[in-house]
Amino acid sequence: MDFFDEMLNKSPREKFIEIVQNAPSGAIEKAFDDFLSEHIAMFELLEKNGLSEDDLLNFKLEHSAKIDELKDDYFIGLTAKILGQE
């Protein structure tokens, strides 16, 4: 089985973990820096609009199924950003 066949037989989470373990540190650093900047900006925006961490926690609990569905999209996106940095 070649590399591409092997990659197609894995979940987005598994592919992401494999890429993180093997990618150059600079590519990972850039992707995570961008991801954290976006994450921090969202928290600041929530706070600016009067939402608290409790509001966020409640939202996560109420929408956990949808959030779990979307995680694969985020793993795919982060993997693409890391690979795009190489």
N, CA and C of each residue as an Amber inpcrd file, in Angstrom:
protein
   258
   0.8590000  -1.1790000   0.0000000   0.0000000   0.0000000   0.0000000
   0.9030000   1.2390000   0.0000000   0.6700000   2.1610000  -0.9070000
   1.5140000   3.3460000  -0.9470000   0.9990000   4.4170000   0.0200000
   1.7580000   5.4920000   0.1300000   1.4660000   6.5670000   1.0830000
   0.0640000   7.1350000   0.9050000  -0.3350000   7.4020000  -0.3450000
  -1.6340000   8.0240000  -0.5900000  -2.7870000   7.0760000  -0.2620000
  -2.6430000   5.7940000  -0.5840000  -3.6680000   4.8160000  -0.2090000
  -3.8060000   4.7510000   1.3030000  -2.6690000   4.7560000   1.9810000
  -2.6800000   4.6930000   3.4440000  -3.3720000   5.9310000   4.0290000
  -3.0860000   7.0990000   3.4800000  -3.6870000   8.3430000   3.9800000
  -5.1920000   8.3660000   3.7530000  -5.6680000   7.7820000   2.6540000
  -7.0970000   7.7800000   2.3620000  -7.8780000   6.8530000   3.2900000
  -7.1920000   5.9460000   3.9490000  -7.8490000   4.9960000   4.8370000
  -7.8370000   5.4510000   6.2880000  -7.5480000   6.7070000   6.5340000
  -7.4970000   7.2380000   7.8990000  -8.5140000   8.3570000   8.0660000
  -8.9270000   8.5670000   9.3020000  -9.8440000   9.6670000   9.6030000
  -9.0900000  10.9890000   9.5120000  -9.8060000  12.1040000   9.3620000
  -9.1280000  13.4070000   9.3490000  -8.2840000  13.6370000  10.6080000
  -8.7740000  13.1790000  11.7630000  -8.0210000  13.3380000  13.0120000
  -6.7100000  12.5380000  12.9340000  -6.7840000  11.2980000  12.4660000
  -5.5870000  10.4600000  12.3580000  -4.5790000  11.0490000  11.3720000
  -5.0840000  11.5680000  10.2510000  -4.2070000  12.1970000   9.2610000
  -3.5190000  13.4160000   9.8590000  -4.2930000  14.2310000  10.5930000
  -3.7570000  15.4290000  11.2230000  -2.6260000  15.0630000  12.1890000
  -2.8750000  14.0790000  13.0590000  -1.8630000  13.6660000  14.0330000
  -0.6010000  13.1900000  13.3200000  -0.7670000  12.4250000  12.2660000
   0.3880000  11.9290000  11.5160000   1.1720000  13.0810000  10.8830000
   0.4620000  14.0350000  10.3120000   1.1290000  15.1860000   9.6950000
   1.8750000  15.9880000  10.7550000   1.2440000  16.2290000  11.9120000
   1.8900000  16.9920000  12.9800000   3.1600000  16.2830000  13.4560000
   3.1160000  14.9790000  13.5080000   4.2840000  14.2260000  13.9670000
   5.4350000  14.2600000  12.9640000   5.1330000  14.5290000  11.6990000
   6.1570000  14.4360000  10.6640000   6.4770000  15.7410000   9.9450000
   5.6840000  16.7580000  10.1410000   5.8870000  18.0180000   9.4210000
   7.0220000  18.8330000  10.0440000   7.6180000  19.7060000   9.2550000
   8.6420000  20.5970000   9.8030000   8.0430000  21.4960000  10.8860000
   8.8070000  21.7500000  11.9210000   8.2930000  22.5250000  13.0480000
   7.8470000  23.9330000  12.6290000   8.5080000  24.5170000  11.6560000
   8.1210000  25.8540000  11.1940000   6.7260000  25.8730000  10.5970000
   6.3820000  24.8220000   9.8720000   5.0450000  24.7330000   9.2680000
   3.9830000  24.5750000  10.3450000   4.2750000  23.7780000  11.3410000
   3.3310000  23.5760000  12.4420000   3.1760000  24.8620000  13.2400000
   4.2870000  25.5170000  13.5150000   4.2560000  26.7620000  14.2800000
   3.3940000  27.8210000  13.5830000   3.5740000  27.9730000  12.2870000
   2.8060000  28.9730000  11.5290000   1.3160000  28.6390000  11.5450000
   0.9660000  27.3790000  11.3180000  -0.4400000  26.9840000  11.2950000
  -1.0910000  27.1860000  12.6570000  -0.3920000  26.8190000  13.7270000
  -0.9600000  26.9800000  15.0620000  -0.9980000  28.4350000  15.4930000
  -0.0340000  29.2230000  15.0670000  -0.0650000  30.6540000  15.3640000
  -1.2960000  31.2930000  14.7330000  -1.5690000  30.9550000  13.4840000
  -2.7620000  31.4720000  12.8060000  -4.0330000  30.9860000  13.4950000
  -4.0620000  29.7020000  13.8680000  -5.2260000  29.1260000  14.5240000
  -5.4820000  29.8010000  15.8720000  -4.4250000  29.9940000  16.6570000
  -4.5850000  30.6380000  17.9580000  -4.9980000  32.0980000  17.8180000
  -4.4900000  32.7940000  16.8240000  -4.9100000  34.1790000  16.5870000
  -6.4060000  34.2470000  16.3140000  -6.8810000  33.3250000  15.5030000
  -8.3150000  33.2700000  15.1930000  -9.1260000  32.9360000  16.4490000
  -8.6550000  31.9900000  17.2240000  -9.3180000  31.5700000  18.4610000
  -9.4000000  32.7410000  19.4570000  -8.2950000  33.4410000  19.6420000
  -8.2570000  34.5800000  20.5590000  -9.1800000  35.6870000  20.0760000
  -9.1700000  35.9490000  18.7740000 -10.0490000  36.9850000  18.2240000
 -11.5180000  36.6510000  18.4810000 -11.8810000  35.3750000  18.3490000
 -13.2680000  34.9790000  18.6110000 -13.6370000  35.1740000  20.0740000
 -12.7340000  34.8330000  20.9830000 -12.9980000  35.0550000  22.4010000
 -13.1500000  36.5420000  22.7080000 -12.3080000  37.3590000  22.1310000
 -12.4030000  38.8010000  22.3360000 -13.7210000  39.3410000  21.7880000
 -14.1240000  38.8470000  20.6420000 -15.3910000  39.2740000  20.0410000
 -16.5750000  38.8570000  20.9080000 -16.5370000  37.6440000  21.4330000
 -17.6010000  37.1980000  22.3400000 -17.6840000  38.1100000  23.5570000
 -16.5300000  38.4110000  24.1440000 -16.5000000  39.2700000  25.3280000
 -17.0000000  40.6740000  24.9970000 -16.5760000  41.1820000  23.8630000
 -17.0000000  42.5200000  23.4310000 -18.5140000  42.5790000  23.2590000
 -19.1180000  41.4650000  22.8650000 -20.5660000  41.4100000  22.6530000
 -21.3270000  40.9110000  23.8810000 -20.6590000  40.9340000  25.0350000
 -21.3300000  40.6400000  26.2870000 -21.5380000  39.1670000  26.6040000
 -20.8320000  38.2860000  25.9220000 -20.9680000  36.8570000  26.2040000
 -19.8220000  36.4090000  27.1040000 -20.1250000  35.5180000  28.0230000
 -19.1390000  35.0560000  28.9930000 -18.6480000  33.6560000  28.6470000
 -17.6880000  33.1910000  29.4310000 -17.2180000  31.8190000  29.2550000
 -18.3270000  30.8270000  29.5800000 -19.2080000  31.1930000  30.5110000
 -20.3570000  30.3310000  30.8230000 -21.2790000  30.2080000  29.6150000
 -21.4790000  31.3290000  28.9020000 -22.3000000  31.2860000  27.6910000
 -21.6770000  30.3390000  26.6630000 -20.3610000  30.4110000  26.5340000
 -19.6570000  29.5450000  25.5940000 -19.7800000  28.0780000  26.0160000
 -19.5990000  27.8190000  27.2960000 -19.7150000  26.4520000  27.7970000
 -21.1190000  25.8970000  27.5540000 -22.1370000  26.7030000  27.8350000
 -23.5210000  26.2730000  27.5950000 -23.7630000  25.9930000  26.1180000
 -23.2320000  26.8490000  25.2500000 -23.3800000  26.6460000  23.8130000
 -22.7330000  25.3260000  23.3990000 -21.5250000  25.0840000  23.9080000
 -20.8230000  23.8410000  23.5760000 -21.6200000  22.6230000  24.0230000
 -22.2080000  22.6900000  25.2030000 -23.0020000  21.5700000  25.7100000
 -24.2660000  21.3600000  24.8860000 -24.9280000  22.4360000  24.5300000
 -26.1820000  22.3570000  23.7690000 -25.9650000  21.9330000  22.3240000
 -24.7870000  22.1970000  21.7910000 -24.5180000  21.9260000  20.3720000
 -23.3670000  20.9490000  20.1800000 -23.1540000  20.0700000  21.1450000
 -21.9900000  19.1790000  21.1050000 -21.9820000  18.2650000  19.8760000
 -23.1540000  17.7980000  19.4530000 -23.2000000  16.9190000  18.2790000
 -22.7380000  17.6620000  17.0240000 -23.2080000  18.8740000  16.8490000
 -22.8190000  19.6750000  15.6870000 -21.3250000  20.0010000  15.7350000
 -20.8390000  20.3200000  16.9160000 -19.4170000  20.6310000  17.0730000
 -18.5740000  19.4080000  16.7210000 -18.9940000  18.2330000  17.1890000
 -18.2610000  17.0110000  16.8610000 -18.2510000  16.7530000  15.3560000
 -19.3640000  17.0370000  14.6930000 -19.4330000  16.8650000  13.2320000
 -18.4410000  17.7830000  12.5270000 -18.2860000  18.9880000  13.0380000
 -17.4330000  19.9820000  12.3810000 -15.9460000  19.8030000  12.6800000
 -15.6150000  19.0230000  13.6850000 -14.2010000  18.8300000  14.0260000
 -13.4020000  18.2840000  12.8510000 -13.9700000  17.3490000  12.1020000
 -13.2470000  16.8060000  10.9420000 -12.8790000  17.9100000   9.9610000
 -13.7990000  18.8610000   9.7490000 -13.5000000  19.9730000   8.8480000
 -12.3060000  20.7850000   9.3510000 -12.2400000  20.9840000  10.6500000
 -11.1210000  21.7320000  11.2250000  -9.8140000  20.9440000  11.1350000
  -9.8830000  19.6380000  11.3700000  -8.6730000  18.8210000  11.2090000
  -8.1750000  18.8880000   9.7690000  -9.0940000  18.8160000   8.8220000
  -8.7210000  18.8920000   7.4020000  -8.1050000  20.2530000   7.0980000
  -8.7350000  21.3170000   7.5930000  -8.2290000  22.6680000   7.3520000
  -6.8500000  22.8890000   7.9400000  -6.6450000  22.4470000   9.1820000
  -5.3310000  22.6030000   9.8080000  -4.2710000  21.7740000   9.0920000
  -4.6450000  20.5780000   8.6820000  -3.7040000  19.7340000   7.9360000
  -3.3010000  20.4250000   6.6430000  -4.2670000  20.9910000   5.9430000
  -3.9700000  21.6820000   4.6840000  -3.0590000  22.8900000   4.9290000
  -3.3130000  23.6260000   6.0190000  -2.4600000  24.7860000   6.3170000
  -1.0260000  24.3540000   6.6230000  -0.8870000  23.2720000   7.3720000
   0.4610000  22.7780000   7.6840000   1.1670000  22.3290000   6.4090000
   0.4710000  21.5570000   5.5850000   1.0790000  21.0810000   4.3380000
   1.3760000  22.2360000   3.3890000   0.5500000  23.2840000   3.4310000
   0.7530000  24.4470000   2.5710000   1.9560000  25.2720000   2.9760000
   2.4340000  25.0880000   4.1960000   3.6030000  25.8330000   4.6930000
   4.9210000  25.1770000   4.3230000   4.8400000  23.8760000   3.9760000
   6.0920000  23.1450000   3.7060000   6.7310000  23.6140000   2.4280000
